[in-house]
Amino acid sequence: MMQLDDLTNDAQYLLLNMYREYLDRHNGGTSKFQARKFESENEIRTNIMPQWSIEDVHDTIAELNTNGFVQAIPGNNIFVSVDLTTSSIAVMEQRFANNVDKILERLSKIKSLIPFI
């Protein structure tokens, strides 16, 4: 089974931010299917991780993809489509029970462990 602890701190940080965005979208009325979709790595950098370089965003998406947390489709040397997998959502639901305060607390803890943020 997929485990958050198998990921680097930066991969956990990006995943938590993507999951928080997924919850915001879904709670705002967007379908689960659409809420899981994150467009390209450029969109993720612009809208979720503007403090990271595009290379760090790409590398971290690749890690999440390799570990089954996202489905990333490459094209033109970037990921042109990135979707949270239903398996990653299940892991996050089990860990955080859709509690945004728990997610924010974990984000704060992980952020303090990442030297380049």
C-alpha positions in Angstrom: 0.0 0.0 0.0 1.1 3.5 -0.7 2.5 5.4 2.3 3.2 9.1 2.7 6.3 8.3 4.7 7.8 6.6 1.6 8.0 10.1 -0.1 10.6 12.8 0.4 9.5 15.8 2.4 9.1 18.0 -0.7 6.9 15.3 -2.4 4.7 15.2 0.7 4.5 18.9 0.7 3.4 19.2 -2.9 1.0 16.3 -2.5 -0.6 17.9 0.6 -1.0 21.2 -1.2 -2.6 19.4 -4.2 -4.9 17.5 -1.9 -5.9 20.7 -0.1 -6.7 22.2 -3.5 -8.7 19.1 -4.4 -10.8 19.4 -1.2 -11.3 23.2 -1.8 -12.5 22.4 -5.4 -14.7 19.5 -4.5 -16.2 21.3 -1.4 -16.9 24.2 -3.8 -19.1 22.1 -6.0 -16.6 20.8 -8.6 -17.0 17.1 -9.4 -14.5 14.7 -7.9 -13.3 13.8 -11.4 -12.6 17.5 -12.3 -11.2 18.4 -8.9 -8.5 15.8 -9.3 -7.2 17.4 -12.5 -4.2 19.8 -12.2 -3.4 20.6 -15.8 0.4 20.9 -16.5 3.4 21.3 -14.2 3.5 24.9 -15.2 0.0 25.4 -13.8 1.0 23.6 -10.6 4.0 25.8 -10.2 2.0 29.0 -10.9 -1.0 28.2 -8.8 0.3 25.9 -6.0 4.1 26.1 -5.7 5.2 29.5 -7.0 8.2 29.6 -4.6 9.7 26.4 -6.3 11.7 26.3 -9.5 10.0 24.6 -12.4 12.7 21.9 -12.3 11.9 21.2 -8.6 8.2 21.0 -9.5 8.9 18.6 -12.4 11.2 16.4 -10.3 8.7 16.2 -7.5 5.8 15.4 -9.8 8.0 12.6 -11.3 8.5 11.2 -7.7 4.7 11.3 -7.0 4.0 9.7 -10.4 6.6 6.9 -9.8 5.0 6.2 -6.4 1.4 6.2 -7.7 0.2 9.3 -6.0 -0.4 11.2 -9.3 -0.9 10.2 -12.9 1.4 12.5 -14.9 1.4 12.5 -18.7 4.6 13.8 -20.3 4.8 15.8 -23.5 7.3 18.4 -24.9 9.7 17.7 -21.9 7.1 18.7 -19.3 4.2 17.0 -17.6 1.3 18.3 -19.7 -1.4 16.7 -17.4 -1.2 15.8 -13.7 -4.1 14.2 -11.9 -4.3 13.0 -8.3 -5.0 9.2 -8.3 -8.0 7.9 -6.4 -5.5 5.8 -4.4 -3.7 8.9 -3.2 -7.0 10.5 -2.2 -7.8 7.4 -0.2 -4.4 7.5 1.6 -5.0 11.2 2.4 -8.6 10.6 3.6 -7.4 7.8 5.9 -4.6 10.0 7.3 -6.3 13.3 7.5 -10.1 12.5 7.4 -10.7 15.6 5.2 -9.7 17.8 8.1 -8.1 20.9 6.7 -6.6 21.9 10.0 -4.7 18.6 10.2 -3.5 19.1 6.6 -2.3 22.6 7.4 -0.6 21.4 10.6 1.3 18.7 8.6 2.1 21.3 5.9 3.7 23.6 8.5 5.7 20.7 10.0 7.0 19.5 6.6 7.7 23.1 5.4 10.1 23.5 8.3 12.0 20.5 7.2 12.6 21.6 3.6 15.6 23.9 3.3 14.7 25.5 -0.1 11.2 26.8 0.9 
